[in-house]
Amino acid sequence: MVALRSYVSGSWHAPEDEGAPLHDAVTGEEVARISSAGIDLGAALEHGRRAGGPVLRELTFHQRASLLKALASHLREHREELYALSARTGATLGDSKFDVDGGIGVLFGFASKGKRELPNDTVLVEGNVEPLGKGGTFVGQHLCTPSRGVAVQINAFNFPVWGPLEKLAPAFLAGVPSLIKPASQTAYLTARLVELIVESGILPEGTVQMVCGEPRDLLDHLTEQDIVAFTGSASTARLLRTHPVIVANAVRFNAEADSLNCSILGPDATPGSLEFDLFVKQLVSEMTVKAGQKCTAIRRALVPAGLVGEVAEAARERLARITIGDPADPDVRMGALATLDQREEVRRSLKALLDAGRVVAGDPDRVEVVGADAERGAFMSPVLLRADDPGRAEPHEVEAFGPVSTLLPYEGAEQAVELAARGRGSLAGSIVTGDHDFARRVVLGAAPWHGRLLVLNAEDAKESTGHGSPLPQLVHGGPGRAGGGEEMGGIRGVVHHMRRTAVQAGPAMLTSITGRWVPGTDRTVTDEHPFRKHLEDLRVGDTAVGGPRVVTLDDVEHFAEFTGDTFYAHTDEEAARANPFFGGRVAHGYLVVSFAAGLFVEPSPGPVLANYGLENLRFLTPVKPGDELTVTLTAKQITPRDGADYGEVRWDTDVTNQEGASVAKYDVLTLVAKRPKHD
């Protein structure tokens, strides 16, 4: 049998020994062998740092995002091949799509967020400029730069495609290369995934490596610039977190561990209601998708005490319709667990749970399968338990990582929160209710113990992705037992792979370092209006000054009549004078903004294509009839768009009165054309 190859230091590496066998979860046949013997793991990490890191850091966020999108499109063309191989892990076609399409979707998601929310730059300026002195000559700014190490992934067996891709996407977008260490049980699927990535030639060399087999001394070679992301059991997470090198070098460590997630049925969701049906359907789905081998699966189903019997009966009926067997059969709804060893581990945990409850659906020791051998394959019936004493420790401490869940009764929102917290930290929880007050009490009470909470009801059911589906826009992780970490989370996940540094300097120096104009830096005023310049010709600091313009009482009254904004401060002198903030009639804020636009605009057709937004608007000083307005417009940030004939320009806008006091400050956002290309 062929041994899986690892991809390290720029080439494929076959193990030096025969390796350990990996088996088909359905048939028990040997699929491949796995070993990391002969691999210089220290050299692999150094290759990532020296070959992958520098080339990634040369690319902008937008360029990295484009590569992620191209990779996602490439992998999408090979989904059928990945689905077929995924079936050998025991996954049905639906399970495989959850894993494969979910991982590809994460790549698309981060590619989109990178283009929309990050600058076309190699560094990320974070937050506002902080004044550090009274005179304005000493300021500070937080700057995020890519870590100069490798993002080491140690993945779990249950999601051999999604797992690597959900970690790769934010690391790559941040400018950090990855080394993937798949779980052995399903490593043959991850290995093919990495083969497709390498064969595509889309990602630069050194930015993705993979080690199949035992990690051996991998962690011994970590530096303070490396990052470790682990998915797996809470006990293994504790061991890795306390590794001497991780501790000594303060290596950034993120864990996403299995947890005793709960779903809570609201007291309003009685039999016959949509919410009741949603709860039961979701419970059965979470028990059977991936044969219950999801770190987010529902392990504890909390039900109002008076409804436990009805929920048990409804779930029993739905579970009875689940066909178990060979995933290749289109009628099969649940496949096998990943390995026979995994099945035995679930059975051992189930015995401990039976000390606190009884079986209300399924048979722990017997399973009927379609198109396969129940003993050669790692098949198991889904088992639903009922524990009438919710205070027993077992349901809150023992996790059967398979198609097993326990019904627990509760009395009132407070006890529901208390029981949810007994899991000591969960990745995900759900509350199925249409009662807004109950939902608020439970969400706010349970939130400190959960990384994500879904409130499911008739309002969001059609679009909801469900209890167990992490999304790239939101954090995936949880406190305590769940590992205390966060994955994905949109741009938060990208910044996790970067180093935040507080830079203190003068305004001009900070402008040069960050590429963003900082107030206090010299402005550049030329005879040519900045709106006449193409994107490539604009420079940070280019400025237009317009005004002054006198604001008259007629202007204020006309604006009030024209817009319908007849608020008393603009139309009633006596009432406005009684307001201590105004002391008399004042101009509308949006009149000030409108006049400012008229003062800075260059009306002729030119490179400015559109004004597409205004941000951070603040009205600072009231404008009274007779005041004179001057506007200063300064190019603050220039962001070219890759593959487009235009870019974005952010303009610092300061509207002042005749005394030099700022009456309004905001950013104007424009789209500006690049110079035309000539054949």
C-alpha positions in Angstrom: 0.0 0.0 0.0 1.3 3.5 -0.9 2.4 5.7 1.9 1.2 9.3 2.0 3.8 11.8 1.0 4.5 15.0 2.9 5.2 18.3 1.1 8.1 20.1 2.9 11.0 22.3 1.9 9.8 22.6 -1.7 9.4 18.9 -2.5 7.4 15.8 -1.9 8.8 13.4 0.7 8.0 9.7 1.0 8.5 8.2 4.5 11.5 6.2 5.2 9.6 3.4 6.9 6.5 1.4 6.0 4.3 3.6 8.2 1.0 2.8 10.0 -2.1 1.7 8.1 -5.1 3.9 7.5 -8.5 2.2 6.9 -11.6 2.9 5.0 -14.2 3.8 7.6 -17.0 1.9 5.7 -15.2 -1.3 4.5 -12.3 -1.5 6.8 -9.9 -1.9 3.8 -6.5 -0.3 4.1 -6.5 3.0 2.2 -2.9 4.2 2.7 0.0 4.2 5.2 1.3 7.2 7.1 4.6 8.2 8.6 6.7 11.3 9.0 9.9 9.3 9.3 12.9 11.0 7.7 11.5 14.5 7.6 13.6 17.3 9.0 10.8 19.3 10.7 13.1 22.1 11.8 14.2 22.6 8.2 10.5 22.6 7.1 9.7 25.4 9.5 12.8 27.3 8.4 11.8 26.9 4.7 8.5 28.5 5.5 10.2 31.4 7.2 12.8 32.0 4.6 11.0 31.1 1.3 7.3 31.5 2.0 7.3 34.4 4.4 9.3 37.0 2.3 7.3 36.5 -0.9 4.0 36.7 1.0 5.0 39.9 2.7 5.9 41.5 -0.6 2.3 41.0 -1.7 -0.5 43.4 -0.6 -3.6 42.3 1.2 -5.5 42.6 -2.1 -3.0 40.5 -4.0 -3.2 37.8 -1.4 -7.0 38.0 -1.5 -6.9 37.5 -5.3 -4.7 34.4 -4.9 -7.1 33.0 -2.3 -10.0 33.5 -4.6 -8.2 31.9 -7.5 -7.4 28.9 -5.2 -11.0 28.6 -4.2 -12.1 28.6 -7.8 -9.5 25.9 -8.6 -10.6 23.6 -5.7 -14.2 24.1 -6.6 -13.4 22.4 -10.0 -12.1 19.4 -8.1 -15.0 19.0 -5.6 -16.3 15.7 -7.1 -12.9 14.1 -6.6 -12.7 15.3 -3.0 -16.3 14.1 -2.3 -15.4 10.6 -3.6 -12.4 10.4 -1.3 -14.3 11.9 1.6 -16.8 9.0 1.4 -13.9 6.7 2.6 -13.9 8.6 5.8 -17.5 7.5 6.4 -19.0 10.8 5.2 -22.3 10.9 3.1 -22.4 13.3 0.2 -24.1 15.8 2.4 -21.3 15.4 5.0 -18.7 15.8 2.3 -20.3 19.0 0.9 -20.4 20.3 4.5 -16.6 19.7 4.8 -15.4 20.4 1.2 -17.7 23.2 0.2 -17.5 24.8 3.7 -13.7 25.0 3.4 -13.8 26.4 -0.1 -16.4 28.9 1.1 -14.0 30.1 3.8 -11.4 30.8 1.1 -14.0 32.8 -0.9 -15.1 34.6 2.3 -11.7 35.8 3.3 -10.8 36.8 -0.3 -13.9 39.0 -0.3 -13.2 40.5 3.1 -9.6 41.1 2.2 -10.6 43.1 -0.9 -13.4 45.1 0.9 -12.0 45.7 4.3 -8.3 45.7 4.1 -6.1 48.3 2.3 -4.1 47.5 -0.8 -1.0 47.6 1.3 1.4 45.3 3.1 0.7 46.6 6.6 -2.5 47.4 8.5 -3.0 50.7 10.3 -5.3 50.0 13.2 -7.5 52.5 15.0 -7.2 56.3 15.2 -4.2 58.4 15.7 -3.7 59.0 19.5 -2.5 62.5 20.5 0.3 62.1 23.1 1.2 65.7 23.7 -0.6 69.0 24.0 1.1 70.7 21.1 0.2 68.0 18.5 3.8 67.2 17.6 3.9 63.8 19.4 1.3 61.2 18.4 0.9 57.5 18.4 -0.6 54.8 16.1 -1.1 51.1 16.3 0.5 49.2 13.3 -0.1 45.5 12.5 2.7 43.7 10.5 2.9 40.0 9.5 4.5 37.7 12.0 7.9 36.5 10.7 7.2 32.9 11.4 5.0 30.0 10.3 1.4 29.2 11.2 1.5 25.6 12.3 -1.8 23.8 12.0 -2.5 20.7 14.0 -5.9 19.5 12.8 -8.6 17.1 13.9 -9.8 14.1 11.9 -13.5 15.2 11.5 -13.0 18.0 9.0 -10.0 17.1 6.8 -10.7 19.8 4.2 -12.5 22.6 6.1 -10.0 22.3 9.0 -6.9 23.2 7.0 -8.6 25.8 4.8 -10.2 27.7 7.7 -6.7 28.1 9.2 -4.9 28.7 5.9 -7.2 31.5 4.7 -6.6 34.1 7.5 -2.9 33.2 7.9 -2.3 33.6 4.1 -4.2 36.9 4.0 -2.1 38.2 6.9 1.1 37.3 5.0 2.1 34.2 7.1 2.9 30.8 5.5 1.3 27.7 6.9 2.5 24.2 7.8 -0.4 21.7 7.9 -0.3 18.7 10.1 -3.5 16.6 9.4 -4.9 14.1 11.9 -3.8 10.7 10.8 -7.2 9.0 10.6 -8.3 11.1 7.6 -5.0 12.4 6.4 -5.4 10.8 2.9 -8.1 13.4 2.1 -6.0 16.3 3.4 -3.0 15.0 1.5 -5.0 15.1 -1.8 -6.2 18.6 -1.0 -2.6 19.8 -0.6 -1.6 18.0 -3.8 -4.3 20.0 -5.6 -3.1 23.2 -4.0 0.6 22.5 -5.0 -0.2 21.3 -8.5 -2.2 24.4 -9.2 0.9 26.6 -8.8 -1.4 29.4 -7.5 0.2 29.9 -4.1 3.9 30.9 -3.9 6.4 28.2 -2.9 6.9 27.9 0.8 3.6 29.4 1.7 1.9 25.9 2.2 3.6 22.8 3.5 2.2 19.6 4.9 3.5 16.9 7.3 1.7 13.5 7.3 2.3 11.4 10.4 3.5 12.1 13.9 4.7 15.6 14.6 7.7 14.2 16.5 9.9 17.2 17.4 8.0 19.8 15.4 7.2 22.0 18.4 10.8 22.0 19.6 11.7 24.2 16.6 9.2 27.0 17.2 10.3 30.6 17.7 8.6 33.6 19.1 7.4 34.5 15.7 5.6 31.2 15.0 1.9 30.6 15.6 0.2 27.3 16.6 -3.5 26.6 15.8 -4.8 23.3 17.3 -8.2 21.6 16.8 -8.9 18.5 18.8 -9.5 17.3 22.4 -9.3 19.5 25.4 -6.8 17.2 27.0 -4.4 17.4 24.1 -4.9 21.1 23.9 -3.7 21.3 27.6 -0.6 19.2 26.8 0.4 21.4 23.8 -0.3 24.6 25.5 2.2 23.7 28.2 5.0 22.5 25.8 8.2 23.9 27.2 9.1 25.7 23.9 5.6 27.2 23.5 5.9 28.5 27.1 9.5 29.6 26.9 9.1 31.5 23.6 5.5 32.8 24.4 4.4 31.2 21.1 1.0 32.4 20.1 -1.3 29.4 20.7 -4.9 29.0 19.6 -7.0 26.0 20.6 -10.4 25.0 19.3 -11.4 22.0 21.4 -14.4 19.6 21.6 -17.0 20.9 23.9 -20.3 19.9 25.5 -22.5 22.3 23.4 -26.1 22.7 24.3 -29.4 23.7 22.6 -32.1 25.2 24.7 -35.8 24.9 23.8 -37.8 27.9 25.0 -40.9 27.4 27.1 -43.1 29.0 24.4 -42.1 26.3 21.9 -44.8 23.8 22.5 -45.7 20.8 20.3 -47.2 22.0 17.0 -45.2 25.2 17.0 -42.6 25.9 14.3 -40.0 26.4 17.0 -40.7 23.0 18.5 -40.2 21.3 15.1 -37.1 23.4 14.5 -35.6 22.3 17.8 -36.2 18.6 17.1 -35.0 18.7 13.5 -31.8 20.6 14.5 -31.1 18.1 17.3 -31.4 15.1 15.0 -29.4 16.8 12.3 -26.5 17.6 14.8 -26.6 14.0 16.0 -26.3 12.5 12.5 -24.4 14.9 10.3 -20.8 13.6 10.1 -22.1 10.8 12.4 -22.1 13.3 15.2 -18.4 13.9 14.9 -18.5 17.7 15.0 -16.9 19.8 17.6 -20.0 22.0 17.5 -22.6 19.1 17.7 -25.4 19.3 20.3 -24.4 17.1 23.3 -26.9 18.5 25.7 -30.5 19.3 24.7 -32.1 21.4 27.5 -35.9 21.2 27.4 -38.6 22.6 29.7 -39.4 19.9 32.3 -43.0 19.5 31.1 -41.9 19.0 27.4 -39.2 16.3 27.8 -41.5 13.5 26.9 -42.9 15.2 23.8 -39.4 16.1 22.6 -38.1 12.5 23.2 -41.0 11.1 21.2 -40.6 13.5 18.3 -36.9 13.0 18.1 -37.4 9.2 18.3 -39.7 9.3 15.3 -37.3 11.4 13.3 -34.3 9.3 14.2 -36.1 6.1 13.1 -36.2 7.5 9.6 -32.4 7.8 9.4 -30.9 5.2 7.1 -27.3 4.2 8.1 -24.8 2.6 5.8 -22.6 3.0 2.8 -22.4 6.7 2.0 -22.3 5.8 -1.7 -26.0 4.8 -1.4 -28.1 7.9 -2.1 -30.7 6.7 0.4 -28.2 6.6 3.2 -28.5 9.6 5.6 -25.7 8.7 8.1 -22.4 7.1 7.4 -19.7 5.6 9.6 -17.5 7.1 12.3 -14.0 7.8 11.2 -12.4 4.6 12.6 -13.3 1.5 14.6 -11.2 2.9 17.5 -13.3 6.0 17.4 -16.5 3.9 17.7 -15.1 2.1 20.7 -14.2 5.4 22.3 -17.8 6.6 21.8 -19.2 3.5 23.3 -17.0 3.8 26.4 -18.2 7.4 26.9 -21.7 6.3 26.4 -21.4 3.8 29.2 -20.4 6.6 31.6 -23.4 8.7 30.4 -25.8 5.8 31.1 -25.0 6.1 34.8 -27.0 9.3 34.7 -29.7 8.5 32.3 -31.5 6.0 30.1 -31.8 5.4 26.3 -34.9 6.8 24.7 -33.9 6.3 21.1 -31.4 4.1 19.4 -29.4 1.0 20.4 -25.9 1.5 21.6 -24.9 -2.1 20.8 -26.7 -2.8 17.6 -27.0 -1.0 14.2 -28.7 -1.9 10.9 -26.8 -0.8 7.9 -27.4 -0.6 4.2 -24.8 -1.8 1.7 -22.0 -2.5 4.2 -20.8 -4.7 7.0 -21.8 -3.3 10.4 -18.7 -4.8 12.1 -16.1 -4.1 9.4 -17.2 -0.5 9.1 -17.3 1.9 12.0 -21.1 2.1 12.1 -23.1 3.1 15.1 -26.8 3.9 15.8 -27.6 7.4 16.9 -28.4 7.3 20.6 -30.6 9.8 22.4 -30.5 9.7 26.2 -32.7 11.2 28.8 -31.4 12.3 32.2 -34.2 13.3 34.5 -31.8 14.7 37.1 -30.0 17.6 35.3 -27.7 18.1 38.3 -25.8 14.9 37.7 -22.2 15.5 36.6 -21.9 13.0 33.8 -23.9 14.9 31.0 -21.9 18.0 31.8 -18.5 16.4 31.9 -18.5 13.3 29.5 -18.5 13.8 25.8 -19.3 10.9 23.5 -17.8 12.3 20.2 -20.3 10.6 18.0 -24.1 10.4 17.3 -25.0 10.8 21.0 -27.0 13.5 22.8 -28.8 13.8 26.2 -32.1 15.4 27.0 -32.1 17.4 30.2 -35.1 19.1 31.9 -34.9 22.6 33.2 -37.2 25.0 35.2 -37.0 28.6 34.1 -34.4 30.7 32.3 -32.1 30.9 35.3 -31.7 27.2 35.5 -31.2 26.9 31.8 -28.3 29.4 32.0 -26.9 27.5 35.0 -27.0 24.2 33.1 -25.5 25.7 30.0 -22.6 27.0 32.1 -22.0 23.5 33.5 -20.3 22.6 30.3 -17.4 24.9 31.5 -17.0 26.5 28.1 -18.6 25.7 24.7 -18.0 26.5 21.1 -21.6 26.9 20.2 -25.0 27.0 21.8 -28.5 27.6 20.4 -31.8 28.9 21.9 -34.9 28.0 20.0 -37.6 30.4 21.0 -39.9 33.1 19.8 -40.0 34.7 23.2 -37.7 37.8 23.1 -37.5 38.2 26.8 -36.5 34.6 27.4 -33.9 34.8 24.5 -32.4 38.0 26.0 -32.1 36.5 29.5 -30.5 33.3 28.3 -28.2 34.9 25.7 -26.8 37.4 28.2 -26.6 34.8 30.9 -24.9 32.1 28.9 -22.7 34.3 26.6 -19.6 34.2 28.9 -19.5 30.4 28.5 -20.0 30.4 24.7 -18.1 31.4 21.6 -21.2 31.6 19.5 -24.9 31.6 20.2 -27.7 31.1 17.6 -31.2 32.2 18.4 -33.4 30.2 16.1 -37.1 30.9 15.4 -39.6 31.5 12.6 -37.9 34.9 11.8 -34.5 33.5 10.7 -35.2 29.8 10.1 -35.1 30.0 6.3 -31.7 31.7 6.1 -30.1 30.2 9.3 -27.0 28.1 8.7 -27.8 26.1 11.8 -26.4 25.4 15.2 -23.2 23.6 14.1 -22.0 25.7 11.2 -19.1 28.1 11.8 -18.9 31.0 9.4 -15.8 32.9 8.3 -17.2 36.3 9.2 -17.7 35.2 12.9 -15.3 33.9 15.5 -15.2 30.1 16.0 -13.9 29.2 19.4 -15.0 29.3 23.0 -13.8 29.7 26.6 -12.7 27.1 29.1 -13.1 23.6 28.0 -13.6 24.8 24.4 -10.0 25.9 24.3 -10.1 29.6 25.0 -9.3 30.5 21.5 -10.8 32.0 18.3 -10.6 31.0 14.7 -11.7 32.9 11.6 -13.8 35.9 12.8 -13.2 37.8 9.6 -10.5 40.4 9.9 -10.0 39.5 13.6 -8.6 36.2 12.4 -6.2 37.9 10.0 -4.9 40.3 12.8 -4.3 37.2 15.0 -1.5 36.3 12.6 0.0 39.8 12.8 2.0 41.7 15.4 0.5 44.8 16.8 3.1 47.6 17.5 2.5 51.0 19.0 4.5 53.5 17.0 5.2 56.9 18.6 6.5 59.7 16.4 5.9 63.2 15.1 3.0 63.6 12.6 5.1 63.9 9.5 7.2 60.9 10.5 4.1 58.8 11.3 2.6 59.8 7.9 5.7 58.5 6.2 5.7 55.2 8.1 2.0 54.4 7.8 1.3 55.9 4.3 -1.7 57.7 5.8 -1.8 61.5 6.3 -1.8 62.5 9.9 -3.1 65.9 11.1 -0.1 68.1 11.9 1.8 67.0 8.8 2.4 69.6 6.1 -0.1 69.8 3.3 0.7 70.1 -0.4 -1.3 72.9 -2.1 -0.6 73.2 -5.9 -2.1 75.2 -8.7 -3.6 71.9 -10.0 -6.7 70.9 -8.1 -6.3 67.3 -6.7 -9.5 66.3 -8.4 -7.7 66.8 -11.7 -5.0 64.2 -10.9 -5.2 60.5 -11.8 -4.7 58.0 -9.0 -1.0 57.4 -9.8 -0.3 61.2 -9.7 -2.0 61.8 -6.3 0.2 61.9 -3.2 -0.8 61.6 0.4 -1.0 65.2 1.7 -2.3 66.8 -1.6 -4.7 69.5 -0.5 -7.4 71.7 -1.8 -8.6 74.7 0.1 -12.0 76.3 -0.7 -13.8 79.4 0.7 -14.6 81.4 2.5 -18.3 81.4 2.1 -20.7 83.4 4.3 -23.7 81.5 5.6 -26.8 83.8 5.6 -30.2 83.6 7.4 -31.8 83.2 4.0 -29.6 80.2 3.3 -30.8 78.5 6.5 -34.5 79.3 5.9 -34.3 78.1 2.3 -32.6 74.9 3.3 -35.3 74.3 6.0 -38.1 74.9 3.5 -36.4 72.9 0.7 -35.5 69.8 2.8 -38.4 69.9 5.2 -35.9 70.0 8.2 -37.7 72.7 10.2 -36.2 71.7 13.6 -36.6 74.7 16.0 -32.9 75.4 16.2 -32.9 76.4 12.6 -36.3 78.2 12.4 -37.3 79.5 15.8 -35.0 82.3 17.1 -36.6 82.4 20.6 -36.6 78.7 21.1 -33.1 78.4 19.8 -31.8 81.2 22.1 -33.2 79.2 25.1 -31.0 76.2 24.1 -27.7 76.8 26.0 -25.8 74.9 23.4 -26.9 77.1 20.5 -27.8 80.5 22.0 -29.7 81.4 18.8 -30.6 80.1 15.4 -27.9 77.9 13.7 -27.3 76.4 10.3 -28.2 72.8 9.6 -25.2 70.5 9.9 -26.0 69.0 6.5 -26.2 72.5 5.0 -22.6 73.0 6.3 -21.6 69.7 4.6 -23.3 70.7 1.4 -21.6 74.1 1.3 -18.3 72.4 2.0 -18.8 70.1 -1.0 -19.5 73.1 -3.2 -16.3 74.8 -1.9 -13.9 71.8 -2.6 -15.4 70.3 -5.7 -13.8 70.7 -9.1 -16.9 70.5 -11.4 -15.3 69.6 -14.8 -15.2 66.0 -16.0 -12.0 64.4 -14.8 -10.4 61.4 -13.0 -12.8 61.6 -10.0 -15.5 59.1 -10.9 -17.8 59.2 -7.9 -18.2 60.2 -4.3 -19.2 56.9 -2.7 -19.3 57.8 1.0 -18.7 59.9 4.0 -17.4 58.6 7.3 -16.7 59.7 10.9 -18.8 62.9 10.6 -18.8 65.1 13.7 -20.3 68.6 14.1 -18.0 70.4 16.5 -19.0 74.1 16.6 -22.5 75.6 15.8 -22.6 77.7 12.7 -24.6 80.9 12.9 -25.9 83.2 10.2 -23.0 85.5 9.3 -20.3 82.9 9.9 -17.7 82.3 7.1 -16.9 78.7 6.1 -13.6 77.5 4.7 -12.9 73.8 3.9 -9.6 72.1 3.7 -9.6 68.8 1.8 -6.4 66.6 2.1 -5.6 63.2 0.5 -5.4 61.0 3.6 -5.1 57.5 2.1 -4.7 56.2 -1.5 -5.8 52.6 -2.3 -5.3 51.3 -5.8 -7.6 48.3 -6.7 -5.8 45.4 -8.4 -7.3 44.5 -11.7 -9.4 47.7 -11.9 -8.9 50.9 -13.7 -9.6 53.0 -10.6 -8.8 53.2 -6.9 -10.1 54.7 -3.7 -9.0 57.9 -2.1 -9.9 58.9 1.4 -9.9 62.7 2.0 -9.5 64.3 5.4 -12.1 67.1 5.5 -11.9 70.0 8.0 -14.6 72.8 7.8 -13.6 75.8 9.8 -15.2 79.2 10.6 -13.7 82.7 10.4 -12.0 82.2 13.8 -10.2 79.0 12.6 -12.4 76.8 14.8 -13.4 73.4 13.3 -17.2 73.3 12.8 -17.2 69.8 11.1 -14.7 67.0 10.5 -15.2 63.9 8.4 -13.7 61.7 5.7 -14.9 61.9 2.1 -14.5 58.7 0.0 -14.0 58.9 -3.7 -13.3 56.6 -6.6 -10.5 58.0 -8.8 -9.5 56.7 -12.2 -6.0 55.5 -13.1 -4.2 56.9 -16.1 -5.7 55.5 -19.3 -3.6 52.7 -20.8 -2.4 53.3 -24.4 -1.9 50.4 -26.8 
